[in-house]
Amino acid sequence: YHVKKCDVVLPLVAIATPIEYTRNPLRVFELDFEENLRIIRYCVKYRKRIIFPSTSEVYGMCSDKYFDEDHSNLIVGPVNKPRWIYSVSKQLLDRVIWAYGEKEGLQFTLFRPFNWMGPR
């Protein structure tokens, strides 16, 4: 309902605290992936542009000397390490948004605000 009334949607639902990735990985998944997916689907349904805050965490542990977002592999750690649930949730959402853009005409902007605000 709220998405229907918007011109543009900027979802800020996320647990972006690294200690929480290991303490509460399922809660991170529920909020960071499931709730954002719900919002994305409403944007598709109501034909609303989404400006989605992703993260540098989606880049993972790429070993390329020079990282190229369009060509470098996005490599994350082992499945049994809950620390990666945040990055893979965000990366999957990036991919879902791209797919909805291709298949359903979803208008979107992805951006990765990292290391630019807050306490050190």
Biopython code that builds the backbone (N, CA, C, O; Angstrom):
import numpy as np
from Bio.PDB.StructureBuilder import StructureBuilder

atoms = [
    (1, "TYR", "N", (0.824, -1.198, 0.000)),
    (1, "TYR", "CA", (0.000, 0.000, 0.000)),
    (1, "TYR", "C", (0.864, 1.256, 0.000)),
    (1, "TYR", "O", (0.618, 2.177, -0.779)),
    (2, "HIS", "N", (1.866, 1.299, 0.862)),
    (2, "HIS", "CA", (2.711, 2.492, 0.947)),
    (2, "HIS", "C", (3.541, 2.680, -0.314)),
    (2, "HIS", "O", (3.750, 3.808, -0.760)),
    (3, "VAL", "N", (4.012, 1.588, -0.883)),
    (3, "VAL", "CA", (4.802, 1.671, -2.117)),
    (3, "VAL", "C", (3.957, 2.257, -3.239)),
    (3, "VAL", "O", (4.451, 3.042, -4.048)),
    (4, "LYS", "N", (2.713, 1.886, -3.288)),
    (4, "LYS", "CA", (1.812, 2.365, -4.339)),
    (4, "LYS", "C", (1.732, 3.893, -4.356)),
    (4, "LYS", "O", (1.554, 4.489, -5.418)),
    (5, "LYS", "N", (1.862, 4.523, -3.206)),
    (5, "LYS", "CA", (1.732, 5.976, -3.097)),
    (5, "LYS", "C", (3.039, 6.725, -3.363)),
    (5, "LYS", "O", (3.046, 7.956, -3.398)),
    (6, "CYS", "N", (4.131, 6.008, -3.549)),
    (6, "CYS", "CA", (5.448, 6.642, -3.711)),
    (6, "CYS", "C", (5.771, 6.952, -5.168)),
    (6, "CYS", "O", (5.249, 6.317, -6.085)),
    (7, "ASP", "N", (6.630, 7.927, -5.362)),
    (7, "ASP", "CA", (7.198, 8.186, -6.684)),
    (7, "ASP", "C", (8.432, 7.314, -6.885)),
    (7, "ASP", "O", (8.625, 6.724, -7.948)),
    (8, "VAL", "N", (9.255, 7.242, -5.857)),
    (8, "VAL", "CA", (10.496, 6.468, -5.861)),
    (8, "VAL", "C", (10.612, 5.797, -4.502)),
    (8, "VAL", "O", (10.182, 6.352, -3.490)),
    (9, "VAL", "N", (11.194, 4.602, -4.478)),
    (9, "VAL", "CA", (11.344, 3.873, -3.222)),
    (9, "VAL", "C", (12.831, 3.713, -2.904)),
    (9, "VAL", "O", (13.618, 3.291, -3.751)),
    (10, "LEU", "N", (13.198, 4.054, -1.675)),
    (10, "LEU", "CA", (14.562, 3.892, -1.179)),
    (10, "LEU", "C", (14.484, 3.041, 0.089)),
    (10, "LEU", "O", (14.376, 3.586, 1.188)),
    (11, "PRO", "N", (14.538, 1.713, -0.049)),
    (11, "PRO", "CA", (14.405, 0.856, 1.132)),
    (11, "PRO", "C", (15.688, 0.848, 1.959)),
    (11, "PRO", "O", (16.773, 0.598, 1.435)),
    (12, "LEU", "N", (15.555, 1.119, 3.230)),
    (12, "LEU", "CA", (16.712, 1.160, 4.119)),
    (12, "LEU", "C", (16.650, 0.057, 5.170)),
    (12, "LEU", "O", (17.224, 0.181, 6.252)),
    (13, "VAL", "N", (15.954, -1.012, 4.841)),
    (13, "VAL", "CA", (15.828, -2.148, 5.745)),
    (13, "VAL", "C", (17.120, -2.959, 5.688)),
    (13, "VAL", "O", (17.451, -3.526, 4.646)),
    (14, "ALA", "N", (17.846, -3.017, 6.793)),
    (14, "ALA", "CA", (19.061, -3.835, 6.825)),
    (14, "ALA", "C", (19.663, -3.858, 8.217)),
    (14, "ALA", "O", (19.584, -2.891, 8.974)),
    (15, "ILE", "N", (20.256, -4.977, 8.521)),
    (15, "ILE", "CA", (21.143, -5.072, 9.667)),
    (15, "ILE", "C", (22.534, -5.038, 9.059)),
    (15, "ILE", "O", (22.950, -5.985, 8.391)),
    (16, "ALA", "N", (23.241, -3.968, 9.285)),
    (16, "ALA", "CA", (24.558, -3.793, 8.669)),
    (16, "ALA", "C", (25.643, -3.694, 9.735)),
    (16, "ALA", "O", (26.549, -2.865, 9.649)),
    (17, "THR", "N", (25.533, -4.542, 10.722)),
    (17, "THR", "CA", (26.493, -4.575, 11.813)),
    (17, "THR", "C", (27.187, -5.930, 11.786)),
    (17, "THR", "O", (26.556, -6.937, 12.107)),
    (18, "PRO", "N", (28.447, -5.992, 11.419)),
    (18, "PRO", "CA", (29.126, -7.282, 11.227)),
    (18, "PRO", "C", (28.981, -8.283, 12.367)),
    (18, "PRO", "O", (28.856, -9.479, 12.106)),
    (19, "ILE", "N", (28.995, -7.841, 13.610)),
    (19, "ILE", "CA", (28.860, -8.796, 14.709)),
    (19, "ILE", "C", (27.508, -9.506, 14.653)),
    (19, "ILE", "O", (27.393, -10.661, 15.064)),
    (20, "GLU", "N", (26.490, -8.817, 14.147)),
    (20, "GLU", "CA", (25.159, -9.422, 14.046)),
    (20, "GLU", "C", (25.095, -10.499, 12.964)),
    (20, "GLU", "O", (24.251, -11.392, 13.037)),
    (21, "TYR", "N", (25.961, -10.429, 11.975)),
    (21, "TYR", "CA", (25.975, -11.460, 10.928)),
    (21, "TYR", "C", (26.258, -12.829, 11.542)),
    (21, "TYR", "O", (25.714, -13.839, 11.096)),
    (22, "THR", "N", (27.102, -12.860, 12.556)),
    (22, "THR", "CA", (27.427, -14.134, 13.196)),
    (22, "THR", "C", (26.510, -14.441, 14.377)),
    (22, "THR", "O", (26.229, -15.608, 14.652)),
    (23, "ARG", "N", (26.047, -13.422, 15.067)),
    (23, "ARG", "CA", (25.147, -13.644, 16.207)),
    (23, "ARG", "C", (23.743, -14.044, 15.769)),
    (23, "ARG", "O", (23.139, -14.948, 16.348)),
    (24, "ASN", "N", (23.228, -13.372, 14.749)),
    (24, "ASN", "CA", (21.836, -13.562, 14.324)),
    (24, "ASN", "C", (21.718, -13.683, 12.806)),
    (24, "ASN", "O", (21.054, -12.859, 12.178)),
    (25, "PRO", "N", (22.349, -14.692, 12.206)),
    (25, "PRO", "CA", (22.346, -14.780, 10.743)),
    (25, "PRO", "C", (20.947, -14.916, 10.139)),
    (25, "PRO", "O", (20.685, -14.377, 9.063)),
    (26, "LEU", "N", (20.060, -15.620, 10.807)),
    (26, "LEU", "CA", (18.709, -15.777, 10.249)),
    (26, "LEU", "C", (17.933, -14.470, 10.305)),
    (26, "LEU", "O", (17.166, -14.165, 9.391)),
    (27, "ARG", "N", (18.122, -13.707, 11.354)),
    (27, "ARG", "CA", (17.467, -12.391, 11.441)),
    (27, "ARG", "C", (18.016, -11.456, 10.369)),
    (27, "ARG", "O", (17.266, -10.685, 9.771)),
    (28, "VAL", "N", (19.310, -11.524, 10.130)),
    (28, "VAL", "CA", (19.917, -10.738, 9.052)),
    (28, "VAL", "C", (19.276, -11.117, 7.723)),
    (28, "VAL", "O", (18.926, -10.241, 6.932)),
    (29, "PHE", "N", (19.119, -12.414, 7.473)),
    (29, "PHE", "CA", (18.497, -12.865, 6.228)),
    (29, "PHE", "C", (17.046, -12.393, 6.132)),
    (29, "PHE", "O", (16.615, -11.910, 5.085)),
    (30, "GLU", "N", (16.298, -12.534, 7.221)),
    (30, "GLU", "CA", (14.887, -12.133, 7.209)),
    (30, "GLU", "C", (14.729, -10.657, 6.868)),
    (30, "GLU", "O", (13.902, -10.296, 6.031)),
    (31, "LEU", "N", (15.506, -9.819, 7.502)),
    (31, "LEU", "CA", (15.385, -8.380, 7.242)),
    (31, "LEU", "C", (16.063, -7.979, 5.942)),
    (31, "LEU", "O", (15.453, -7.342, 5.083)),
    (32, "ASP", "N", (17.320, -8.354, 5.808)),
    (32, "ASP", "CA", (18.106, -7.868, 4.671)),
    (32, "ASP", "C", (17.651, -8.453, 3.340)),
    (32, "ASP", "O", (17.704, -7.769, 2.318)),
    (33, "PHE", "N", (17.208, -9.692, 3.336)),
    (33, "PHE", "CA", (16.758, -10.286, 2.076)),
    (33, "PHE", "C", (15.237, -10.308, 1.957)),
    (33, "PHE", "O", (14.675, -9.687, 1.054)),
    (34, "GLU", "N", (14.576, -11.013, 2.855)),
    (34, "GLU", "CA", (13.134, -11.229, 2.694)),
    (34, "GLU", "C", (12.324, -9.935, 2.693)),
    (34, "GLU", "O", (11.449, -9.757, 1.845)),
    (35, "GLU", "N", (12.598, -9.042, 3.620)),
    (35, "GLU", "CA", (11.827, -7.791, 3.662)),
    (35, "GLU", "C", (12.116, -6.908, 2.454)),
    (35, "GLU", "O", (11.208, -6.278, 1.912)),
    (36, "ASN", "N", (13.359, -6.860, 2.036)),
    (36, "ASN", "CA", (13.681, -6.075, 0.843)),
    (36, "ASN", "C", (13.087, -6.695, -0.415)),
    (36, "ASN", "O", (12.653, -5.974, -1.313)),
    (37, "LEU", "N", (13.062, -8.023, -0.490)),
    (37, "LEU", "CA", (12.450, -8.687, -1.642)),
    (37, "LEU", "C", (10.967, -8.324, -1.742)),
    (37, "LEU", "O", (10.446, -8.092, -2.833)),
    (38, "ARG", "N", (10.307, -8.279, -0.605)),
    (38, "ARG", "CA", (8.891, -7.886, -0.581)),
    (38, "ARG", "C", (8.721, -6.470, -1.144)),
    (38, "ARG", "O", (7.817, -6.222, -1.943)),
    (39, "ILE", "N", (9.571, -5.567, -0.735)),
    (39, "ILE", "CA", (9.514, -4.186, -1.229)),
    (39, "ILE", "C", (9.800, -4.136, -2.726)),
    (39, "ILE", "O", (9.115, -3.430, -3.467)),
    (40, "ILE", "N", (10.797, -4.875, -3.171)),
    (40, "ILE", "CA", (11.139, -4.922, -4.600)),
    (40, "ILE", "C", (9.951, -5.417, -5.413)),
    (40, "ILE", "O", (9.635, -4.852, -6.460)),
    (41, "ARG", "N", (9.301, -6.452, -4.942)),
    (41, "ARG", "CA", (8.141, -6.995, -5.671)),
    (41, "ARG", "C", (6.997, -5.982, -5.736)),
    (41, "ARG", "O", (6.289, -5.910, -6.741)),
    (42, "TYR", "N", (6.814, -5.206, -4.675)),
    (42, "TYR", "CA", (5.813, -4.136, -4.732)),
    (42, "TYR", "C", (6.207, -3.077, -5.751)),
    (42, "TYR", "O", (5.347, -2.539, -6.449)),
    (43, "CYS", "N", (7.475, -2.777, -5.844)),
    (43, "CYS", "CA", (7.935, -1.811, -6.851)),
    (43, "CYS", "C", (7.639, -2.318, -8.258)),
    (43, "CYS", "O", (7.244, -1.545, -9.132)),
    (44, "VAL", "N", (7.830, -3.603, -8.473)),
    (44, "VAL", "CA", (7.499, -4.196, -9.776)),
    (44, "VAL", "C", (5.992, -4.105, -10.008)),
    (44, "VAL", "O", (5.546, -3.669, -11.070)),
    (45, "LYS", "N", (5.219, -4.514, -9.021)),
    (45, "LYS", "CA", (3.762, -4.525, -9.143)),
    (45, "LYS", "C", (3.195, -3.141, -9.448)),
    (45, "LYS", "O", (2.322, -2.994, -10.303)),
    (46, "TYR", "N", (3.698, -2.127, -8.743)),
    (46, "TYR", "CA", (3.161, -0.775, -8.897)),
    (46, "TYR", "C", (3.981, 0.106, -9.837)),
    (46, "TYR", "O", (3.732, 1.305, -9.958)),
    (47, "ARG", "N", (4.968, -0.510, -10.504)),
    (47, "ARG", "CA", (5.797, 0.187, -11.502)),
    (47, "ARG", "C", (6.489, 1.410, -10.899)),
    (47, "ARG", "O", (6.442, 2.505, -11.460)),
    (48, "LYS", "N", (7.123, 1.205, -9.763)),
    (48, "LYS", "CA", (7.829, 2.278, -9.064)),
    (48, "LYS", "C", (9.335, 2.085, -9.190)),
    (48, "LYS", "O", (9.837, 0.965, -9.103)),
    (49, "ARG", "N", (10.032, 3.161, -9.392)),
    (49, "ARG", "CA", (11.499, 3.123, -9.427)),
    (49, "ARG", "C", (12.024, 2.822, -8.028)),
    (49, "ARG", "O", (11.491, 3.310, -7.032)),
    (50, "ILE", "N", (13.073, 2.012, -7.972)),
    (50, "ILE", "CA", (13.711, 1.705, -6.697)),
    (50, "ILE", "C", (15.166, 2.164, -6.749)),
    (50, "ILE", "O", (15.878, 1.920, -7.723)),
    (51, "ILE", "N", (15.582, 2.821, -5.697)),
    (51, "ILE", "CA", (16.983, 3.190, -5.517)),
    (51, "ILE", "C", (17.462, 2.324, -4.361)),
    (51, "ILE", "O", (17.112, 2.558, -3.204)),
    (52, "PHE", "N", (18.263, 1.326, -4.693)),
    (52, "PHE", "CA", (18.592, 0.294, -3.713)),
    (52, "PHE", "C", (20.012, 0.423, -3.182)),
    (52, "PHE", "O", (20.976, 0.372, -3.946)),
    (53, "PRO", "N", (20.137, 0.591, -1.855)),
    (53, "PRO", "CA", (21.469, 0.649, -1.258)),
    (53, "PRO", "C", (22.040, -0.756, -1.081)),
    (53, "PRO", "O", (21.592, -1.515, -0.222)),
    (54, "SER", "N", (23.007, -1.082, -1.884)),
    (54, "SER", "CA", (23.698, -2.357, -1.780)),
    (54, "SER", "C", (24.887, -2.167, -0.838)),
    (54, "SER", "O", (24.806, -1.374, 0.100)),
    (55, "THR", "N", (25.968, -2.868, -1.069)),
    (55, "THR", "CA", (27.119, -2.781, -0.174)),
    (55, "THR", "C", (28.380, -3.243, -0.882)),
    (55, "THR", "O", (28.315, -4.034, -1.823)),
    (56, "SER", "N", (29.512, -2.757, -0.437)),
    (56, "SER", "CA", (30.783, -3.248, -0.977)),
    (56, "SER", "C", (31.000, -4.706, -0.593)),
    (56, "SER", "O", (31.820, -5.394, -1.201)),
    (57, "GLU", "N", (30.274, -5.178, 0.407)),
    (57, "GLU", "CA", (30.372, -6.578, 0.821)),
    (57, "GLU", "C", (30.040, -7.543, -0.317)),
    (57, "GLU", "O", (30.500, -8.685, -0.304)),
    (58, "VAL", "N", (29.252, -7.109, -1.299)),
    (58, "VAL", "CA", (28.910, -8.012, -2.409)),
    (58, "VAL", "C", (30.142, -8.381, -3.223)),
    (58, "VAL", "O", (30.135, -9.394, -3.922)),
    (59, "TYR", "N", (31.196, -7.581, -3.146)),
    (59, "TYR", "CA", (32.418, -7.870, -3.896)),
    (59, "TYR", "C", (33.167, -9.065, -3.324)),
    (59, "TYR", "O", (33.946, -9.707, -4.028)),
    (60, "GLY", "N", (32.936, -9.363, -2.060)),
    (60, "GLY", "CA", (33.562, -10.531, -1.451)),
    (60, "GLY", "C", (35.072, -10.441, -1.400)),
    (60, "GLY", "O", (35.638, -9.403, -1.058)),
    (61, "MET", "N", (35.723, -11.556, -1.748)),
    (61, "MET", "CA", (37.175, -11.671, -1.633)),
    (61, "MET", "C", (37.833, -11.814, -3.000)),
    (61, "MET", "O", (38.708, -12.661, -3.176)),
    (62, "CYS", "N", (37.442, -11.030, -3.934)),
    (62, "CYS", "CA", (38.000, -11.101, -5.283)),
    (62, "CYS", "C", (39.510, -10.860, -5.228)),
    (62, "CYS", "O", (39.982, -9.944, -4.556)),
    (63, "SER", "N", (40.249, -11.690, -5.939)),
    (63, "SER", "CA", (41.712, -11.564, -5.911)),
    (63, "SER", "C", (42.272, -10.785, -7.100)),
    (63, "SER", "O", (43.490, -10.688, -7.258)),
    (64, "ASP", "N", (41.401, -10.233, -7.931)),
    (64, "ASP", "CA", (41.881, -9.455, -9.079)),
    (64, "ASP", "C", (42.720, -8.271, -8.604)),
    (64, "ASP", "O", (42.396, -7.627, -7.607)),
    (65, "LYS", "N", (43.788, -8.000, -9.322)),
    (65, "LYS", "CA", (44.633, -6.854, -8.977)),
    (65, "LYS", "C", (43.832, -5.561, -9.082)),
    (65, "LYS", "O", (43.933, -4.683, -8.225)),
    (66, "TYR", "N", (43.038, -5.455, -10.141)),
    (66, "TYR", "CA", (42.163, -4.302, -10.353)),
    (66, "TYR", "C", (40.737, -4.819, -10.472)),
    (66, "TYR", "O", (40.399, -5.537, -11.413)),
    (67, "PHE", "N", (39.924, -4.451, -9.524)),
    (67, "PHE", "CA", (38.541, -4.921, -9.520)),
    (67, "PHE", "C", (37.730, -4.189, -10.575)),
    (67, "PHE", "O", (37.803, -2.966, -10.694)),
    (68, "ASP", "N", (36.956, -4.948, -11.339)),
    (68, "ASP", "CA", (36.056, -4.397, -12.349)),
    (68, "ASP", "C", (34.665, -4.945, -12.056)),
    (68, "ASP", "O", (34.414, -6.138, -12.227)),
    (69, "GLU", "N", (33.777, -4.087, -11.623)),
    (69, "GLU", "CA", (32.442, -4.509, -11.205)),
    (69, "GLU", "C", (31.702, -5.326, -12.262)),
    (69, "GLU", "O", (30.906, -6.202, -11.924)),
    (70, "ASP", "N", (31.958, -5.046, -13.534)),
    (70, "ASP", "CA", (31.254, -5.750, -14.607)),
    (70, "ASP", "C", (31.926, -7.050, -15.039)),
    (70, "ASP", "O", (31.333, -7.818, -15.796)),
    (71, "HIS", "N", (33.149, -7.318, -14.578)),
    (71, "HIS", "CA", (33.855, -8.501, -15.056)),
    (71, "HIS", "C", (34.496, -9.360, -13.965)),
    (71, "HIS", "O", (34.696, -10.556, -14.176)),
    (72, "SER", "N", (34.815, -8.799, -12.838)),
    (72, "SER", "CA", (35.474, -9.564, -11.773)),
    (72, "SER", "C", (34.491, -10.521, -11.107)),
    (72, "SER", "O", (33.297, -10.238, -11.004)),
    (73, "ASN", "N", (35.014, -11.655, -10.661)),
    (73, "ASN", "CA", (34.187, -12.619, -9.942)),
    (73, "ASN", "C", (33.918, -12.123, -8.530)),
    (73, "ASN", "O", (34.778, -11.513, -7.895)),
    (74, "LEU", "N", (32.727, -12.390, -8.057)),
    (74, "LEU", "CA", (32.332, -12.020, -6.702)),
    (74, "LEU", "C", (32.409, -13.288, -5.854)),
    (74, "LEU", "O", (31.530, -14.146, -5.933)),
    (75, "ILE", "N", (33.444, -13.402, -5.058)),
    (75, "ILE", "CA", (33.745, -14.631, -4.326)),
    (75, "ILE", "C", (33.522, -14.396, -2.838)),
    (75, "ILE", "O", (34.044, -13.438, -2.266)),
    (76, "VAL", "N", (32.742, -15.278, -2.215)),
    (76, "VAL", "CA", (32.503, -15.167, -0.775)),
    (76, "VAL", "C", (33.048, -16.405, -0.070)),
    (76, "VAL", "O", (33.499, -17.354, -0.711)),
    (77, "GLY", "N", (32.999, -16.376, 1.239)),
    (77, "GLY", "CA", (33.555, -17.460, 2.039)),
    (77, "GLY", "C", (32.657, -18.681, 2.118)),
    (77, "GLY", "O", (31.621, -18.747, 1.456)),
    (78, "PRO", "N", (33.063, -19.652, 2.936)),
    (78, "PRO", "CA", (32.359, -20.925, 3.047)),
    (78, "PRO", "C", (30.929, -20.772, 3.582)),
    (78, "PRO", "O", (30.617, -19.836, 4.318)),
    (79, "VAL", "N", (30.090, -21.704, 3.194)),
    (79, "VAL", "CA", (28.685, -21.708, 3.609)),
    (79, "VAL", "C", (28.558, -21.804, 5.130)),
    (79, "VAL", "O", (27.627, -21.240, 5.704)),
    (80, "ASN", "N", (29.464, -22.498, 5.778)),
    (80, "ASN", "CA", (29.351, -22.679, 7.230)),
    (80, "ASN", "C", (29.852, -21.481, 8.034)),
    (80, "ASN", "O", (29.950, -21.560, 9.259)),
    (81, "LYS", "N", (30.166, -20.386, 7.371)),
    (81, "LYS", "CA", (30.582, -19.158, 8.052)),
    (81, "LYS", "C", (29.454, -18.128, 7.943)),
    (81, "LYS", "O", (29.315, -17.487, 6.901)),
    (82, "PRO", "N", (28.647, -17.954, 8.994)),
    (82, "PRO", "CA", (27.484, -17.072, 8.925)),
    (82, "PRO", "C", (27.827, -15.616, 8.629)),
    (82, "PRO", "O", (26.945, -14.838, 8.266)),
    (83, "ARG", "N", (29.074, -15.243, 8.777)),
    (83, "ARG", "CA", (29.512, -13.879, 8.505)),
    (83, "ARG", "C", (29.142, -13.431, 7.094)),
    (83, "ARG", "O", (28.964, -12.237, 6.853)),
    (84, "TRP", "N", (29.024, -14.379, 6.155)),
    (84, "TRP", "CA", (28.770, -14.039, 4.749)),
    (84, "TRP", "C", (27.292, -13.870, 4.413)),
    (84, "TRP", "O", (26.961, -13.518, 3.281)),
    (85, "ILE", "N", (26.404, -14.110, 5.361)),
    (85, "ILE", "CA", (24.976, -14.052, 5.038)),
    (85, "ILE", "C", (24.536, -12.652, 4.604)),
    (85, "ILE", "O", (23.657, -12.513, 3.754)),
    (86, "TYR", "N", (25.136, -11.634, 5.176)),
    (86, "TYR", "CA", (24.800, -10.261, 4.788)),
    (86, "TYR", "C", (25.190, -10.004, 3.338)),
    (86, "TYR", "O", (24.376, -9.516, 2.553)),
    (87, "SER", "N", (26.417, -10.325, 2.982)),
    (87, "SER", "CA", (26.887, -10.030, 1.624)),
    (87, "SER", "C", (26.139, -10.838, 0.572)),
    (87, "SER", "O", (25.811, -10.310, -0.491)),
    (88, "VAL", "N", (25.864, -12.114, 0.851)),
    (88, "VAL", "CA", (25.155, -12.899, -0.165)),
    (88, "VAL", "C", (23.690, -12.487, -0.263)),
    (88, "VAL", "O", (23.100, -12.565, -1.341)),
    (89, "SER", "N", (23.099, -12.051, 0.843)),
    (89, "SER", "CA", (21.726, -11.535, 0.782)),
    (89, "SER", "C", (21.668, -10.295, -0.098)),
    (89, "SER", "O", (20.798, -10.173, -0.960)),
    (90, "LYS", "N", (22.595, -9.382, 0.125)),
    (90, "LYS", "CA", (22.641, -8.155, -0.683)),
    (90, "LYS", "C", (22.972, -8.457, -2.142)),
    (90, "LYS", "O", (22.385, -7.869, -3.050)),
    (91, "GLN", "N", (23.913, -9.373, -2.366)),
    (91, "GLN", "CA", (24.274, -9.707, -3.743)),
    (91, "GLN", "C", (23.094, -10.342, -4.483)),
    (91, "GLN", "O", (22.841, -10.030, -5.646)),
    (92, "LEU", "N", (22.381, -11.230, -3.801)),
    (92, "LEU", "CA", (21.221, -11.851, -4.436)),
    (92, "LEU", "C", (20.151, -10.805, -4.747)),
    (92, "LEU", "O", (19.508, -10.876, -5.795)),
    (93, "LEU", "N", (19.956, -9.847, -3.863)),
    (93, "LEU", "CA", (19.001, -8.775, -4.144)),
    (93, "LEU", "C", (19.441, -7.946, -5.345)),
    (93, "LEU", "O", (18.609, -7.564, -6.169)),
    (94, "ASP", "N", (20.730, -7.665, -5.453)),
    (94, "ASP", "CA", (21.231, -6.957, -6.642)),
    (94, "ASP", "C", (20.856, -7.730, -7.902)),
    (94, "ASP", "O", (20.397, -7.146, -8.884)),
    (95, "ARG", "N", (21.053, -9.035, -7.870)),
    (95, "ARG", "CA", (20.762, -9.885, -9.031)),
    (95, "ARG", "C", (19.259, -9.947, -9.326)),
    (95, "ARG", "O", (18.845, -9.932, -10.485)),
    (96, "VAL", "N", (18.456, -10.015, -8.269)),
    (96, "VAL", "CA", (16.998, -10.029, -8.433)),
    (96, "VAL", "C", (16.531, -8.713, -9.054)),
    (96, "VAL", "O", (15.693, -8.712, -9.956)),
    (97, "ILE", "N", (17.064, -7.613, -8.582)),
    (97, "ILE", "CA", (16.690, -6.306, -9.132)),
    (97, "ILE", "C", (17.065, -6.224, -10.603)),
    (97, "ILE", "O", (16.264, -5.768, -11.419)),
    (98, "TRP", "N", (18.270, -6.658, -10.956)),
    (98, "TRP", "CA", (18.677, -6.668, -12.374)),
    (98, "TRP", "C", (17.723, -7.526, -13.203)),
    (98, "TRP", "O", (17.323, -7.133, -14.299)),
    (99, "ALA", "N", (17.358, -8.702, -12.677)),
    (99, "ALA", "CA", (16.455, -9.595, -13.409)),
    (99, "ALA", "C", (15.080, -8.958, -13.594)),
    (99, "ALA", "O", (14.506, -9.033, -14.681)),
    (100, "TYR", "N", (14.549, -8.335, -12.550)),
    (100, "TYR", "CA", (13.269, -7.640, -12.690)),
    (100, "TYR", "C", (13.383, -6.476, -13.666)),
    (100, "TYR", "O", (12.431, -6.175, -14.386)),
    (101, "GLY", "N", (14.515, -5.833, -13.695)),
    (101, "GLY", "CA", (14.726, -4.768, -14.674)),
    (101, "GLY", "C", (14.674, -5.303, -16.092)),
    (101, "GLY", "O", (14.049, -4.705, -16.968)),
    (102, "GLU", "N", (15.334, -6.436, -16.316)),
    (102, "GLU", "CA", (15.366, -7.052, -17.648)),
    (102, "GLU", "C", (14.011, -7.625, -18.053)),
    (102, "GLU", "O", (13.553, -7.412, -19.176)),
    (103, "LYS", "N", (13.379, -8.343, -17.148)),
    (103, "LYS", "CA", (12.163, -9.098, -17.485)),
    (103, "LYS", "C", (10.863, -8.322, -17.301)),
    (103, "LYS", "O", (9.891, -8.553, -18.020)),
    (104, "GLU", "N", (10.846, -7.402, -16.338)),
    (104, "GLU", "CA", (9.600, -6.708, -15.999)),
    (104, "GLU", "C", (9.671, -5.199, -16.200)),
    (104, "GLU", "O", (8.684, -4.497, -15.982)),
    (105, "GLY", "N", (10.826, -4.700, -16.613)),
    (105, "GLY", "CA", (10.961, -3.265, -16.834)),
    (105, "GLY", "C", (11.128, -2.441, -15.568)),
    (105, "GLY", "O", (10.902, -1.231, -15.585)),
    (106, "LEU", "N", (11.521, -3.081, -14.467)),
    (106, "LEU", "CA", (11.741, -2.341, -13.223)),
    (106, "LEU", "C", (12.817, -1.286, -13.436)),
    (106, "LEU", "O", (13.916, -1.590, -13.902)),
    (107, "GLN", "N", (12.497, -0.065, -13.098)),
    (107, "GLN", "CA", (13.472, 1.023, -13.152)),
    (107, "GLN", "C", (14.218, 1.044, -11.821)),
    (107, "GLN", "O", (13.597, 1.039, -10.758)),
    (108, "PHE", "N", (15.547, 1.068, -11.879)),
    (108, "PHE", "CA", (16.299, 0.975, -10.636)),
    (108, "PHE", "C", (17.652, 1.664, -10.723)),
    (108, "PHE", "O", (18.196, 1.907, -11.801)),
    (109, "THR", "N", (18.161, 1.961, -9.553)),
    (109, "THR", "CA", (19.535, 2.409, -9.368)),
    (109, "THR", "C", (20.088, 1.623, -8.192)),
    (109, "THR", "O", (19.473, 1.579, -7.127)),
    (110, "LEU", "N", (21.242, 1.005, -8.378)),
    (110, "LEU", "CA", (21.949, 0.344, -7.285)),
    (110, "LEU", "C", (23.110, 1.241, -6.883)),
    (110, "LEU", "O", (23.817, 1.763, -7.745)),
    (111, "PHE", "N", (23.309, 1.422, -5.600)),
    (111, "PHE", "CA", (24.492, 2.151, -5.148)),
    (111, "PHE", "C", (25.033, 1.483, -3.896)),
    (111, "PHE", "O", (24.309, 0.781, -3.190)),
    (112, "ARG", "N", (26.298, 1.706, -3.633)),
    (112, "ARG", "CA", (26.967, 1.047, -2.521)),
    (112, "ARG", "C", (27.596, 2.083, -1.588)),
    (112, "ARG", "O", (28.762, 2.443, -1.748)),
    (113, "PRO", "N", (26.821, 2.557, -0.617)),
    (113, "PRO", "CA", (27.353, 3.566, 0.313)),
    (113, "PRO", "C", (28.189, 2.904, 1.410)),
    (113, "PRO", "O", (27.645, 2.362, 2.372)),
    (114, "PHE", "N", (29.491, 2.953, 1.260)),
    (114, "PHE", "CA", (30.317, 2.333, 2.292)),
    (114, "PHE", "C", (31.472, 3.246, 2.669)),
    (114, "PHE", "O", (32.029, 3.963, 1.838)),
    (115, "ASN", "N", (31.812, 3.193, 3.952)),
    (115, "ASN", "CA", (32.941, 3.952, 4.496)),
    (115, "ASN", "C", (32.841, 5.448, 4.235)),
    (115, "ASN", "O", (33.852, 6.090, 3.954)),
    (116, "TRP", "N", (31.660, 6.006, 4.322)),
    (116, "TRP", "CA", (31.533, 7.441, 4.079)),
    (116, "TRP", "C", (30.713, 8.176, 5.121)),
    (116, "TRP", "O", (30.531, 9.388, 5.005)),
    (117, "MET", "N", (30.208, 7.479, 6.143)),
    (117, "MET", "CA", (29.508, 8.198, 7.196)),
    (117, "MET", "C", (29.530, 7.385, 8.481)),
    (117, "MET", "O", (29.753, 6.175, 8.470)),
    (118, "GLY", "N", (29.298, 8.067, 9.568)),
    (118, "GLY", "CA", (29.231, 7.406, 10.854)),
    (118, "GLY", "C", (30.542, 7.470, 11.613)),
    (118, "GLY", "O", (31.552, 7.947, 11.096)),
    (119, "PRO", "N", (30.515, 6.986, 12.842)),
    (119, "PRO", "CA", (31.727, 7.026, 13.665)),
    (119, "PRO", "C", (32.796, 6.081, 13.127)),
    (119, "PRO", "O", (32.485, 5.084, 12.474)),
    (120, "ARG", "N", (34.028, 6.397, 13.400)),
    (120, "ARG", "CA", (35.145, 5.545, 12.957)),
    (120, "ARG", "C", (35.342, 4.410, 13.922)),
    (120, "ARG", "O", (36.232, 3.582, 13.728)),
]
sb = StructureBuilder()
sb.init_structure("model")
sb.init_model(0)
sb.init_chain("A")
sb.init_seg("    ")
for serial, (resi, resn, name, xyz) in enumerate(atoms, 1):
    if name == "N":
        sb.init_residue(resn, " ", resi, " ")
    sb.init_atom(name, np.array(xyz, "f"), 0.0, 1.0, " ", f" {name:<3s}", serial, name[0])
structure = sb.get_structure()
